[in-house]
Amino acid sequence: MRPSEDSGYVGVPFAWLLDGRRRDFPLYLAAPGGRYVLFCDTGELLTGDHLERLHGHDHTLLFVAPAHTDELSDYLSGDLTQVLHDPFIPVSRKAGVVHKCVRQSVARLFSEPRAERIMEYKALVRDLADATITQPGLDRALVQLTRHDRYTYDHSVNVGIFGTVLAKQRYGDNRELLRRLATGFFLHDLGKSRVPYDVLNKPGKLSPEEWAIMRQHPMLGFQVLVEEDQVEEEAAIVVLQHHERADGSGYPHGLPEEAIHDFAKIAAIADVFDALTSNRPYRGAMGTFRALSIVREQMGTDLPTSFFTQFVMLFAKGGRTDEAPMPATAPPLFAAAQ
């Protein structure tokens, strides 16, 4: 898939559209003089006759109008692996498809936190983690996208993106570690699927009783993983510890600094930053610089200097920082969770 020069129309290989799925957008052929003519209307299935018409005119691409690029992204998200590995798709377009695809998956997961949904989500997240290694520039494009897309469930997706890209900065191109960590980052708030809707979406300040319920979500998320037999150590660490703080004021266990794993610290910085830069019922979104300043002020004692420096680099135009050594084995997590 490639954009047409200056037109905004997006070219799609004909073979991608032969899977029998219904399209919610029309298809066009490029014509002389920079024009586009209708080839196949919305909902019309492509057939062998269409293929013969294309071959007869030496066309290799069909085009989608600018007004339907969102519908095209929805369609392409049905085969994310193909999208990620197509050399003609711009990185910015890949990032958009990935973000939309993951957002749809997390919506399904939160509505039905069952083993099948968790496995579907994990497969999708691992494809994304692999792509940040194999697709140059995708990590930066994903980070840029989190500043603009604000929909339901986007917090889980954005924290997953920030966490995965920061982990790549720290630990390098370790595919297996990045896959397992990405699963944890994207699932970090899984427990909120069991928090009552009126508490989760209350527009004002939570009461002490409501806050006590909200603080249960790390343990609730861990319980979902256990009940659905989807426990992996890295994901469990992130889900359980992403609200722990170095001074012992965090939850659910009030762990001291030495018991909080680096994986959870990555999730924590991503979680706090995205919360600050998101629109909330009680305040507007902060700008990147202001949010980073608050993260530094509020989490300075919780994070090694290198964590904050590497996180700031995600928003810079320069290159990556030096990689960190591989993390040590996790603290005795499951004993504390009982």
N, C-alpha and C positions, 0 to 999 in steps of 0.2 A: 504494500500500500504506500502511495506517495502523493504529496500534495501537488496540484497543478500550479504552474507558474502564476502567481499573483491573483488567481481566481478564487481561492478558498475552497474549490472543489477538491475532493479527496479521491484518488484513484485506488481501486480495489481489484486484485486479480480475480478473473472470472471464476477460477476453480474454487475459490473460497466460498462461493455463493451457491454451490451445488449440493448442499447437505439436506435440502428439503425443508428447512426451517422457514417460517413466515418472516418476512421483512416488514418493518414499519417505516420504510422509506423507499422512494423511487430511485431508479438507476438511470444514468445518462451516458451517452457516448460523446466523446470529444469530436467536434466538427471544425472545419476550416474557419479561420478568422477568430479563434478564441471562443467560439460558441459551444453550447452543450445542448444536445437534443435528447428528448425522452426515449429511453430504450425499453424500460420495463417498469410498470407502475407499482405503487405500494401494494403489497400482498400478493402480487402476481408471481407464481412460481416459475423459475427458470427451467427451460426444457431443451431438448436436443435441437429444436428449431432455432432457439436463441443462439445456441452454440454455433450452428451453421452460419447464421447471419454475421456473427462476430468474425469467424474465420474468413468469410467472404470479403470482409472489409479490412482484414489485417489488423483487427483491434486485439490488444492483450489486456486492456484495463477497462473497467466500468467506473463511473464516477458518481459520487454522492455530493449533493449540494450542501453548502455551508449550513443551512438551516436544519439539516438532519444529521450533523456529526455526532450529537449525543445519542441518537438512535443507532447510529453505526457503532459507537463504542459499546452500547448494550449488546448488540449482535455479536461483535467480535469477542466480547468477554466470555462467550460460550466456548471458545477454544483459546484460552489464554496462552498456552505454550506456543501455539503457532504464531500468535501476535508477537510474543516476546522475541522470537527467533527470526522474524522476517527482517532482512537487512534494509528494506525500503521504507519501513515505518519510522518516522521521526521519533526520537526519544521522548519528546514532549507528548506525543500522541500515545505512545506505549504507557507512559506514566498515567495519563488520563484513564485509559482502559483498565489498568491495574487498580487504580484507586476506586473506580466505580465497581469493578468486579468484587473486590474485597469488601466494600461497603455493603453490597447486596448479600454477600455470604454471611457477614457478621449480623445483619438483620435477621436472616433465617436462623442463625445460631441462637441469638438472644430470644427469639420466639419459641424455639424448640431446642433447648440445650441437651440434646441426646448424643449418644456415641456416633451415630451416622453423621450428624451435623458437625461434630467436633473433628471427625476424620476428614470430611470434605474441606473444612476450613484449614486444617493442618496441611493438606495436600496443596491447597492454593497458596498458603503462606510460604511453603517450602519452594514452590516455583518462583515466588517473588524473591526469596532469599538468594536462590541460585542466580537469578537475573541480575541482582545487584553486583555480583561478582563477574558475570560474563558480558554484561551490557554496559559499556563505558558511558558514564553520564547519567544513567538511570537513577542512581541514588540521589544525585543533586536535583534532578527533575522532580522526583517524588517529594523531596523536602520543599521545593518551591510550590508544589501543588497544594500542600497542606495549608498554605497561607490563604488560599482563595476558596477552597471548597468547604462549605459548612452545612452539613446535613445531619439528620438523625444518624447516630452510630459513628459519626466521623471521629469522635474522640478516641475510640478504640482503634480505628484505622490509623489515625495520625500518630498515636503513641507507638503503635506497631512499626510504622515507617521510621519515626525518629529513633526508636530503640534499635531497630535492625541496622540502620545506617551508622549510628554511633558505635554499635558493636563491631561493624566492619572496620570502622576507623581504628578501634582499639586492638582488635585481634587479627586483622588481616583477612585474607581470602581462605579461611578455614571453613569449607563448605558445610561439613557436618555440624560443627558447633554453631554456625550461623543459622542453619535450618532449625535446630532445637531451640535456640534463643528466640528466633523470630516467632516461633509458635507461642512461646511464653509472653512475648511483648504484645502480640495481637490478642491473646486471651487474658491479659492482665485483669480486666474488669469483668470477667465471666460471671463472677458472683452477683453482679448487679442484675442479672436476669432473674434472681430470686428476691430482690428487694422490692417491696410494694411500689406500684407505679406512682401513687400520690406522694410518697417520700422521695423517690428518685427524681421526680419532675416538679417538685415544689418550687414555685417562683421566688419565694422569700427565704429567710434564714430558717434553718431547721431547729426544732425544739430539742432540748436535751434528750428526750425519749427518741425522737426521730434520728438524731445524730448517733445514738447508741445502735440503732438498727442499721444505719448506713455503714458504721464501722465494722459490721459483721461481714461485709462483702468479700474481703480476702479469704476468710475461712469458708464462706459459702461457695466461692469459686473453686477452692481446693476440694470441697466435698463433691462438687459436680464431676471433677476430674476423677476422683476415686470411684464414685458410683458408676460412672460410664467406662471405667477401666482404661482411662486415657492419661494416667499419671506418667510423666517424664520428669526427671529431676530438675532440668533447667526451667521448664514451664512451671513446675510446682514452686520453685524458689521465687520466681517473678510474681506469680499470682499471690503467694502468701506474704511476701516481704516488701512489696513496692510502696507500702505506706509506713514502714519502719524508719526510724530516724536515729542518728548517732547518739543523741542525748537521752535516748530511752523513752521519748515522749510519743513515739509512733504506735501503730497498732497493726495487727491484733495482739501481739505478744510483748510489746515494749522492749524489744531486743536491744542489747548494748551494741556499740559500733562494731566490735570484733566479731559479732555473730551475724552481721548483715552482709550478705554476699555482694560482690561487685555486680553481678547480673541484676540484682534488685536495685542497686544504685543507678544503673543505666535506665531502668524503667522509671525510677522516681524522678529523675531530671526531665525525662520526656513527658511524664505525666503532669508535672507541675507547669512546665513551659506551655504545653498545649492548653491546659486549663486557663492560664493567664491570657493566652492569645485567642481564646474563643469567646464569642458573644454569650453572655449569660443574662437571665432575666433581670438580675439586679445590677449589672454593669456591662459596659461595652468591652469589646476586645482591645487588649493593649497592643501597641506596636512591638516589633521584635526587639529593639534596643531596650525599651523600658522593661519588657518581660525578662530579658537576659539579666538586667541589672537586679531585678527583684530575686531571680533565681540565685544569683551570686550572694545577695544579702541574706536570704532566708535559708539557703542550703549550704553556705560556706563551710560549716562545720561537718556537714553530712557527706561532702564529696571531696575526694582528692583533687588538687588543682588540675591535674591532667584531664580529669573527666570534664570539667567545665571548659577548659581550653579546647578540647576536641569537639565539644558540643557547639561552641561558638564557631568553629571552623566549618560546620555544616552550612552556615549561612554566608560564608566568605566566598569570594571568587577564586581564591588560590587553591593550592593543592591540599592533599591530606596531611595530617600530622603523623608523627612516628607511631608505629604500632606498639601496643603494650604487650608484655609477656602473657603467656597463657595463664588463665586464672587457676587458683588452687582449688582443690576439692571443696565442695560446699560444706558449710557448718552442719551439725546434726539437726537437719531441718525437721524430719518427720517425728522425731521424739518431741519437739516443741509443739507440733501440730496436733498431738493427740488430745 
